[in-house]
């Protein structure tokens, strides 16, 4: 899979036929995990790797600037957009590393408790806490590693818990790496045609497909549908914010709305994630 991704990165340059060939290889990469046996966690990881690799090849197919082969291959295997990195002297980012330590420690501890819990409500509550704390911890770890390498990237996460609306949560604070990709390929093309609402809906649909894809490869269609339904519900709730005037609400009320809208449907998201890691974690504990 890695060799196929690197080949797609090298091919996707120059004339249209080469860019088309690169996109064809990206589609093959995307489908590859369907043929790979193994535990759910491995299959889910490979499906996510394939999707993000194909997404990076799509970026390259639209890149107008000339990039060297090393830049192209580095771009497709990196989590971050390497084109946006700024370089300076290496440094020790203690706040980022502390955030990583606390977030990953709390998240892994809560995950062990969630998987040991026999009742759905506390398990789902712990699972939602796991998703948030691990996301924050990984963001701190990535930022800390970049600082040690002398690199700095655009924001990766902006304290999502502080959001005062769903639009702020999903559009400005949560997982800004994927957010920027969805914005570039789905929202902006329609927004430029004066159809921002349709662009936002299409970006949410693409996010639902992304999450449903890697969960479906790992766990099957039922859990994929659960994951997709979560994002569809989020999109519908977000569409209600304009007629409800959520943007004008005071901060505590807006934050309560955001928390309710993200947490109440969260079992649809949390349950597939817990099932994804449970078999592997149980094997490790034994």
N, C-alpha and C positions, 0 to 999 in steps of 0.2 A: 504493500500500500504506500509506503514511504517512497519507494522507487517510482511508482506511478505518479505520485504527487509531484516529485521533483522533475520528472519528465514533462508533465503538464506545465509546470512553471517555466521551463526552458523553451518549450514550444510556443507558448502564448505570448508572442511578440511579433512585431512587424506587420506583414500583410494580413488582410481579413481571413484568408484561408488558414493561416497558422493560428490565429486567435480562435477560429472555429474548431480546429483540431484540438487545441488545448481545452476548450469547453467540452468537447466530446470525451476526452480523457477524464475530465472532472466528473462527468456523469457516470462513467465506469467506476471511478473511485467511490462515488456516492453509493453505488449499488453493491460494491464489493463485500461489505460486512454481512450482507444477507447470506452469503455462502460460507461464512466462517463459524464453525461450531465452538462451543465454549460456555462458560458461566455467564449469567446476565450482565455482571459488572464489566467483564471484558468486552462483550458484544456491544454494550452501550457505549463504552469508551471508544471503541473502534468506529462506531457509527457517528459519534460526535466528532472525532478526529476527521473522518471522511467528509462530513458536512462542512466543517470549518475550512478544511483544505479546499473543497470545491468553491466555497465562498471567496477564498483568497484568489483562486484562479479567475473567478468572475471579476474581481477587482483588477487583476492584471489585464484582462481582456479589454478593460475600459481605460487603462492607464496610457496617457498620451506621452509622458516623459520617457526617455530611454533609460532603462535600468540594466546594469551589468548582470551576467548570469549569477554571480554571488549574491547580489541584491535581490534578485528574483527568487532564488531558492531560500534565502533567509526570510524573505517576506512571507512565503507560503507556509513555513513551518513555525512561525512565531505566533504566540497568542496575541501580541500587540501589533499595531500597525507600525512597522519599522520605519516607514516613510516620515512619521511624525515625531520620532525620537529626537531629543536634543542632548548633545554630549557636553560634558564638563568634567571637572576633576572628580574622581571617586570619593565618596564620603560615606559615613556611617549615619543612616537615618534611624535613630533610636526610637522615635515615636512610631514609625512604620513597623519596625521589628517588634516593639511592645504590642502594638495592635495585632500583629500576626500571632504572637504567642498567646495572648488572651483570647482572641477570636477562635483560633484553632483548638486551643485547650478546652474552652467552654463548648465549642461545637462538637468535638469528638466525645467529650464526656456526656453531653446531652444525647448524642446518637446512641451510645451504649445503653443509656437509660430507656430511650424510646424503643429500641429493639428488644429490651427485656420486659417491656410493659405489655400486659395482656388486654388492656382496655383501650378502645379506639380513641376516645376524647383526649385523655392525657398523652397518648402516643402521638396523635396528630399535633397537639399543642407543642410537645417537645420537638417534633419533626419540623414545625415551622421555625422554632428557635434555632434548630440545627442549620437550616437553610440560610437564615440571616447571619448567624455568627460565623459559619464557615465562609460565606461570601465576603464578609468583612475581613476575616483573618487572611484569606487568600489574597485579597486586595493589598493588605498591609505587607504580606510576604513578597508579592511581586514588586511593590514599590521599593521595599527595602533592598531586594536583590538588584534592581535597576540602579539604585543609588550606589551600591558597592561597585557596580560596573561603570559608573560615571555617566549614567543615562537617566533621562527624565522624560516621561510621557505625558500626554494630556490626561486629565482626571479619569480614573477608572471606576470610581464609586464616590458618591457625594452624600454621605450620611443619610441613607434612604429613610431612616426612621423620622427624620425631621421634615419630611414632605408634608405639605398642607393640602394636597389634592392628589388624585390618581394621576392626573396629567403630569404633575411635578414629579411624582414618584417614578413613573415609567419613562417619562421623557427627559428628565434632567438629573436623576440621581441613581437609578438602579442599573447596574451592568452597562456602563457607557461604552464598553468595547463593542458589544453586539448592537447596542443602541445606535452607534454611529454607522455601522454597516447597514442596518435596516433603514435608517434615515437616508443614506446615500442612494440606495437602490430602489426603495419603495415609496418613501414619503416625498422626497424632494422632486422627483420627476413629475408627480401629480400636483404638488404644491405650486410648481412653476406654471402649471396650466390652470391655476386658480381653482384647484380641487383638493384643498388640504384635508378635508374630512375623509375623502376617499383614500388619500394617501396614508392617513393615520390608520384607517381600517385595514388597508392592505398590509401595512407594516405589522399590525397585530396578528393578522392571518398568517403572515410569513413566520412570525415568532411561534405561533401555535404549531405550524407545520414542522419547524425545526425541533421543538421539544417533543412533539408526538413521534417524529421520525426516530430519534435515538432511543426513546423509551419503547417504541413499537418493535424495533429490531431486537432489543434486549428482552422484553417481557410479553410481547404480543399485542394484538389489536385492542383488547379491552383496556389495558393500562394506557395505551396510546390515546384512546378516545377520552379517557379521564383527564389526561394532561392537556389535550387540545381544548376540552370543554372549559378548563380553568381559564385559559387565555381568551376564549370567546366571551365568557362571562365578564372578565375584566374589561374587554373592549366595549361591551354593552353598557356596563356601569360607567365607564369613562365617557361614553356618548351622552349620558344623563347629566354630566357635570355642567354643560353649557346651559340647558334649560333650567337647571336648579340654581345656577349662579354660584357654584362652589367657590370660584375664584374670589368672590367678594366676602366669603365667610371669614369670621375671626379665626386666628390660628388654632386655638384648641378645638373648635368645632370642625374645621377643615382637616386637622390631623386625626380626629376621631373618625371622620368619614373615611379617610384613607386607610386607617387601620382596619376598620370594619369591612371595607370592600376587599382588602387584600387577604385578611385572615379568615373571614367566614367561609369563603369558597376554597380555602387553602388545602383541605383534605384531598381535593381532586389533584393537586400538585404533589403534596407531601407523600401520599400513599405510594404512588409509583416510585418516588425517589427512595423511600425506605425499602421497598421490595427490591430495588436495584442493588442496594448494597448489602442487604441482609444475608444472602447465602455466603458471600465471601467473608463478611465479618464473623459470621458464626463459625466458619471453618478456621479462621485465624484464632478465635478465642479457644476453640477446642485444641 
